[in-house]
Amino acid sequence: MSLSVFLRRAAVCAAALALLLAAPVRAAQPEEALPLTVSVGGQAASSLTDGSRSTKVTLSGNTVTVTAETPFDALYVIWDQPPGEWILTPDGGQPASTWGRQGFLHEYVTLPRAASSATIEAPQGAILCEVYALTGDTPPAWVQVWQPPCEDADLLVLPTHADDEHLWFGGTMPYYAGEKGMAVQVAYMTNHWGEPYRPHELLDGLWTVGVKNYPVISEFPDLYASKASLESAIQVYGEDTITAWQVELLRRFKPEVVVAHDINGEYGHGAHRLNAKTLLAALPAAADPAQYTDLPYEPWEVQKAYLHLWPENTITMEWGQMPLEAFGGRTALEMAAEGFACHASQTAWFSVKDSGKNDCRQFGLAYTTVGPDTAKNDFFENVVWPPEPTPEPTPA
């Protein structure tokens, strides 16, 4: 790409981003949420109940007080970035509880018993976007009740950016996580903390397609300079650094199967290419006890790894022909599109496609310890599952 074209495209992107940030999206609180009043340091904070994540309050040692006329059983708290540990104290003499240990941006917190008010104390500088009060034991479907990252994943999905998981991997998550209920762990090579709306889009998209375990979001920022080529991505992130990060993921989550990017970066994106290239080195390294001995996890041998558009041992996953009971009969392809629709900042540029150059159905088996596929309709074909542990005998 010439410098002039690069500068013109960068200017268009900057203008679009400026418009997006200048016009905060507002929505009324859902019907299931109770009417409530929120104050910060004794001052009313209506921006925390306006249904918008783009209106927020930075806390500076202030106590946040939540009050509702109807007693509530739980709060749903939306942060701008992981706040660190924070303390919730309900009224009525109930004990305080500590939250935030998992780093969830969207956190559902329950009370020992119903309360009409509660206080939140968070670290200085924590940024709060929204608070909802709820009743009952079962939260509504729009509330994200995240589980911690998997201890032992069946499938590890490795997108580079928020939205790649839907665009290029199609129905992988709605089918294996949402429909089959498998342990699916998603780990993003880059983060978008510099674009505060995108982490919310990321979580909304994953929840929409049935992922329940909180994703891993790396410490590597999404930098435009990494896009141009593989060489530029290596210069930005470091090949050895990304390989080591992936080896740690493989050993930590112990997946049977991994799904990752096109080795050519889909549309040539350098960071996509790096994420795929280093994975091919990380897979054997993760199984080698002589390598990466400083990591706190035991070596792990992945059985299969698929790359999008890999030209050997190919498989076509017919997402559009997979109606999913978990999603009311919608297909895995339709759910991939619905998950991507949560990424409102990206929908003008991309769409989920089941044909053409970047067909989200097309994968190749780039790494296997269990032989080639023959049926070619399931990422888990030929996978050997570990035996279930034998239960301890019951004493007579």
Long-range contacts (C-beta under 8 A, 24 or more apart in sequence): 1-228, 6-228, 10-224, 16-348, 17-195, 17-345, 20-197, 20-345, 21-54, 24-52, 24-54, 24-55, 25-52, 25-53, 25-54, 25-344, 26-50, 26-51, 26-52, 26-55, 27-51, 27-52, 29-132, 30-132, 30-140, 30-142, 32-134, 32-140, 32-142, 33-76, 33-132, 33-133, 33-134, 34-68, 34-69, 34-70, 34-72, 34-132, 34-133, 34-134, 34-135, 35-68, 35-69, 35-70, 36-66, 36-67, 36-68, 36-72, 36-131, 36-132, 36-133, 37-66, 37-67, 37-68, 38-64, 38-65, 38-66, 38-67, 38-131, 39-64, 39-65, 39-67, 40-64, 40-65, 40-128, 48-128, 48-129, 48-130, 48-131, 49-130, 49-131, 50-130, 51-130, 52-129, 52-130, 53-78, 53-80, 53-129, 53-130, 53-197, 53-200, 54-129, 54-196, 54-197, 55-129, 56-80, 56-127, 56-128, 56-129, 57-127, 57-128, 58-125, 58-126, 58-127, 59-122, 59-123, 59-124, 59-125, 59-126, 59-127, 59-128, 60-124, 60-125, 61-124, 63-119, 63-120, 63-121, 64-119, 64-120, 64-121, 64-122, 64-128, 64-131, 65-117, 65-118, 65-119, 65-120, 66-117, 66-118, 66-119, 66-120, 66-131, 66-133, 67-116, 67-117, 68-116, 68-117, 68-133, 69-116, 70-116, 70-135, 71-114, 71-115, 71-116, 71-135, 72-111, 72-114, 72-115, 72-116, 72-133, 72-134, 72-135, 73-110, 73-111, 73-113, 73-114, 73-134, 73-135, 73-136, 73-137, 74-108, 74-109, 74-110, 74-111, 74-133, 74-134, 74-135, 74-139, 75-108, 75-109, 75-111, 75-118, 75-131, 75-132, 75-133, 75-134, 76-106, 76-107, 76-108, 76-109, 76-131, 76-132, 76-134, 76-139, 76-143, 77-106, 77-107, 77-109, 77-120, 77-128, 77-130, 77-131, 77-132, 78-105, 78-106, 78-128, 78-129, 78-130, 78-131, 78-200, 79-104, 79-105, 79-106, 79-107, 79-126, 79-127, 79-128, 79-129, 80-105, 80-127, 80-128, 80-129, 80-196, 81-105, 81-127, 81-193, 81-196, 81-199, 83-122, 83-123, 83-126, 83-127, 83-128, 84-122, 84-123, 84-126, 85-123, 86-120, 86-121, 86-122, 86-123, 86-126, 87-120, 87-121, 87-122, 88-118, 88-119, 88-120, 89-118, 89-119, 89-121, 90-115, 90-117, 90-118, 91-115, 91-116, 91-117, 91-118, 92-116, 102-146, 102-148, 102-214, 103-214, 104-146, 104-214, 105-199, 105-200, 105-203, 106-144, 106-146, 106-200, 106-203, 107-146, 108-139, 108-143, 108-144, 108-145, 108-146, 144-203, 144-204, 144-207, 145-212, 146-203, 146-212, 146-213, 146-214, 147-212, 147-213, 147-214, 148-213, 148-214, 149-185, 149-213, 149-214, 149-215, 149-216, 149-253, 150-183, 150-184, 150-185, 150-213, 150-253, 151-253, 152-183, 152-253, 152-254, 153-183, 153-184, 153-185, 153-213, 153-253, 153-254, 153-255, 154-182, 154-183, 154-184, 154-255, 154-256, 154-257, 154-380, 155-182, 155-183, 155-184, 155-185, 155-255, 155-256, 155-257, 155-258, 155-259, 155-379, 156-185, 156-186, 156-187, 156-249, 156-250, 156-253, 156-255, 156-257, 156-258, 156-259, 157-184, 157-185, 157-186, 157-187, 157-258, 157-259, 157-260, 158-187, 158-189, 158-246, 158-249, 158-258, 158-259, 158-260, 158-261, 158-275, 158-279, 159-186, 159-188, 159-189, 159-261, 160-188, 160-189, 160-190, 160-261, 160-269, 160-271, 160-272, 160-275, 161-188, 161-189, 161-190, 161-192, 161-222, 161-271, 162-188, 162-192, 162-198, 162-199, 162-201, 162-202, 162-205, 162-343, 163-201, 163-202, 163-205, 163-340, 163-343, 163-346, 163-350, 164-261, 164-272, 165-205, 165-206, 165-339, 166-205, 166-209, 166-336, 166-337, 166-339, 166-340, 166-343, 166-352, 167-266, 167-340, 167-350, 167-351, 167-352, 167-358, 167-360, 168-261, 168-262, 168-266, 168-308, 168-358, 168-360, 169-259, 169-308, 169-336, 169-360, 170-317, 170-319, 170-332, 170-333, 170-336, 170-352, 170-354, 170-360, 170-361, 171-317, 171-319, 171-322, 171-331, 171-332, 171-333, 171-335, 171-336, 171-360, 172-259, 172-317, 172-336, 172-379, 173-206, 173-209, 173-210, 173-211, 173-336, 173-339, 174-209, 174-210, 174-324, 174-326, 174-327, 174-332, 174-335, 174-336, 174-339, 175-317, 175-319, 175-322, 175-324, 175-332, 176-379, 177-209, 177-210, 177-211, 177-212, 178-209, 178-210, 178-211, 178-324, 178-326, 178-327, 178-335, 179-210, 179-322, 179-324, 179-325, 179-326, 179-327, 179-332, 183-213, 184-211, 184-213, 185-213, 185-215, 185-216, 185-253, 185-255, 186-211, 186-213, 186-215, 186-216, 187-215, 187-216, 187-218, 187-249, 187-253, 188-215, 188-216, 188-217, 188-218, 189-218, 189-220, 189-237, 189-242, 189-245, 189-271, 189-275, 190-218, 190-220, 190-221, 190-222, 190-223, 190-226, 190-271, 191-217, 191-218, 191-219, 191-220, 191-221, 191-222, 192-222, 193-221, 194-221, 194-222, 195-222, 195-345, 197-344, 197-345, 198-343, 198-345, 201-342, 201-343, 201-344, 201-345, 201-346, 202-343, 204-342, 205-339, 205-340, 205-342, 205-343, 206-339, 208-335, 208-338, 208-339, 208-342, 209-335, 209-336, 209-338, 209-339, 210-326, 210-327, 210-335, 216-249, 218-245, 220-245, 222-271, 226-270, 226-271, 226-274, 227-269, 227-270, 227-271, 228-270, 229-268, 229-270, 229-273, 230-265, 230-270, 230-273, 230-274, 230-277, 231-270, 232-270, 233-270, 233-271, 233-273, 233-274, 234-274, 236-271, 237-271, 237-274, 239-274, 239-277, 239-278, 242-274, 242-275, 242-278, 243-278, 243-281, 243-282, 243-285, 244-292, 246-278, 246-279, 246-282, 246-286, 247-282, 247-285, 247-286, 247-291, 247-292, 247-295, 248-292, 248-295, 248-297, 250-282, 250-283, 250-286, 250-300, 250-302, 251-286, 251-292, 251-295, 251-297, 251-298, 251-299, 251-300, 252-297, 254-300, 255-302, 256-302, 256-303, 256-304, 256-380, 256-383, 256-385, 257-302, 257-303, 257-304, 257-305, 257-306, 257-379, 257-380, 257-383, 258-283, 258-302, 258-304, 258-305, 258-306, 258-367, 259-305, 259-306, 259-308, 259-363, 259-379, 260-305, 260-306, 260-307, 260-308, 261-307, 261-308, 262-307, 262-308, 262-309, 262-310, 262-358, 263-307, 263-309, 263-310, 263-366, 264-309, 266-308, 266-309, 266-358, 267-357, 267-358, 276-307, 279-305, 279-307, 280-305, 280-366, 280-367, 283-367, 301-369, 302-367, 302-369, 303-368, 303-369, 303-370, 303-382, 303-383, 303-384, 304-365, 304-367, 304-368, 304-369, 304-370, 304-379, 304-380, 304-382, 304-383, 305-365, 305-366, 305-367, 305-368, 306-363, 306-364, 306-365, 306-366, 306-379, 307-363, 307-364, 307-366, 308-358, 308-360, 308-362, 308-363, 309-358, 309-359, 309-362, 309-363, 309-364, 310-363, 310-364, 310-365, 310-366, 311-364, 312-364, 312-365, 312-366, 313-364, 313-365, 313-366, 313-368, 313-372, 313-373, 314-362, 314-363, 314-364, 314-365, 314-376, 315-362, 315-363, 315-364, 315-365, 315-373, 315-376, 315-377, 315-379, 316-361, 316-362, 316-363, 316-376, 317-361, 317-363, 317-377, 317-379, 318-361, 318-377, 319-354, 319-360, 319-361, 320-354, 320-361, 333-360, 336-360
